[in-house]
Amino acid sequence: MQKAWFYKEYGSIDVLELGEFPVPKPGPGEILVKVRAAALNPVDFKKREGLFKSNDSDFPAVLGCDAAGVVVEVGNGVSKFKIGDEVYTDVQDFTAGKPKQLGTLAQYTLVEEHLVAPKPTNLSFEEAASLPLAVLTAQQAFDIAKFEKGQSVFIVGGAGGVGSLAIQLAKHVYGASRIVSTASTGKLDFVKSLGADVVIDYTKQSYDQISEKFDFVFDTIGESSKSHVVAKEEAKVLDIASFQPHPRVQFFLVTPNAHNLEKLQPYIESGKLKPVIDPKSPYSFSDVVEAFKHQESGRAKGKIVISPID
């Protein structure tokens, strides 16, 4: 048995329990990872609140999508990894049907080989755990938008887990000519430091007060019913937080895969793409409830990481 954070019914933070959960055996094509660090994402608390109720994992459900750790056992047919390898992964593919019962807020997690990538050599386990779901989401957004070098992008929520990486991707990977983002008053300098050309204080300026129009609008916080007005007429508007978006807007959930993480490895290892971890992190494994409280407050800056997991 192992220690894990799970819930047996839908609800608020109060339904979370730290308890015993079986350690699974890897089947064909699967890898058992000793989790050294995990990260929280908004989808975790939304799942706990019942967002996927119609097709969710069985109870008790262990939360967590992101992990970095060490391979401890491999199933038949696994060819890329061996015991002792340091890896990172987003284990939950919400586009593939029922989510896994065992997430990453546990001492061990089980994951298919095609979702696992080698941990970048320059990153700690905590830094690596902060990346997969958020960086893959941002990367997929630019790909869905068919974003081209020299285009402009408007990123709603530049200080968040996805937004902070989207700005860096726009600048260093996709070659955006102009990057404009939004943040609250206290986070303007931080978002500018990530590579945004202009950061709009959303507490002082509304979307319809912005005269400039953009080739791509990426809304990471679910305000696309308002933010879509800054898009050019033919521009793509994507939202990852509003499940019933405005007719002008496309909603999507990320489809994780290791191949895309591997494509970003040179940018990560050269230091062009940097993890952004909330200053209050890492939270210890026993403090997961406090970590979720911080996340659900909406005040986090970057990603919330849990480590060590013991």
Order of alpha helices (4+ residues) and beta strands (2+ residues): beta-beta-beta-alpha-beta-beta-beta-beta-beta-alpha-alpha-beta-alpha-beta-alpha-beta-beta-alpha-beta-beta-alpha-alpha-beta
